[in-house]
Amino acid sequence: MQPKLTLPGGISVQHRKALGLEGGGPVVVTVVGDEIRVRSMTGAMSELQADAARFLQNEQTSVDVFLADRLCLALGARVKAPALTTDRPWNDIADAVGTAVELIR
């Protein structure tokens, strides 16, 4: 379970609009120095994709696949369900991420 952040008065309408959260939505909260940083999940994922792209030599599509693979494995671990895949190398990291892997082909 994620800790809940409660802000007195909530996040202002103009700040929610700037984050693209007019109707609500998930956010990522981080502490940077003595500041609390609140980002939309979309903004945080875009930042992660840009960071991952520096480490991968292929096109942006490779970054998307890389992050999707990790998301699938993490979700399997979180809900205690096997991750389904056609990628045999996932078996090599299944124990490290704490989830079972089932090959579907």
N, C-alpha and C positions, 0 to 999 in steps of 0.2 A: 504494500500500500504506500502510495506517495504521501509525504507530509502535506498538509493543507496550509496554504499561505492566506492569511486573512489581513486585508488592509482596511484600516478604519475608513469608512466612506467608499471603499472599493476603488476601482480604477476609473478615472474620469472618462467621460464620453469622448473627449478629443483624443485621449491616449488610446482608448479602445479602437477608435476609428483609424488612428495612425498605424496600429498593429493589425488592422483588418479583422478586428474582433467585435464588430458592432453587435452581432447576435450571440456573443460568447464563444467559447472554444478553448481548447487546451493551450497552455503556455508552458514555457521552460523558464525556470527561475534559477539563476546562478548568482553566487557571491563573487565579486571581483574587487579585491582590495577591501575597502570599507563601504562598497556600494552593493545594492541588490539590483540585478539586471533581469528584467522581465521581457521575454521575446515570444512571439507567436510560434507555435510548433512548426509552421511552414517556414518562417524565417530561420529558425534554428536548423531545420533540415537543409535548407539552402546553404547555410554556412558550413554544415558538415559535408555536403556534397562538394563544395569548393575546396575544403581542406583535403578530402579524400582524392580529389582530382590531381592534386600535386604529387601524390604517391603512385598513381596509376598512369601508365604511358599511353593507354588507348583512348578512344573517344569518350565523351560524357556518358554514353550508354553503358560503358563498363562500370562507371561509378554508380549509376543507378542499379545495375545488377548486383554489384558488390554490397551496396547498402540494403537492397531488398533481401539478399541472402542472409545477412546478419539480422535483419528484422525478423525474418521467418524463424531463424534459430532461437532468437531471444524470446519471441512469442511462444514457441513450443516449450521453452524452459519455464516461462512465467505461468502458463496455464497447465503445465505438466502433461503435455500431449506431444506425440511424436511429430517431428518436422518431416513432411513428405517432399521428396526431391528425386531428380534423375541424376544428380551430381554425386558420383561415388566418393570424391574427396571429402564430402561432408562427414562421412563415417570417421575420418581421421581426427575431426575436431569435436565430435559429438560429446565426448566425455568432458572435454575442457569447458564447453558452454553449458553443460548440465542438462542436456536433453537427448532423447532417443531420436534416431534418424531412421526413416523407412524409405528404401529405394522403391520407386514405383515402376521402374522398367528394368 
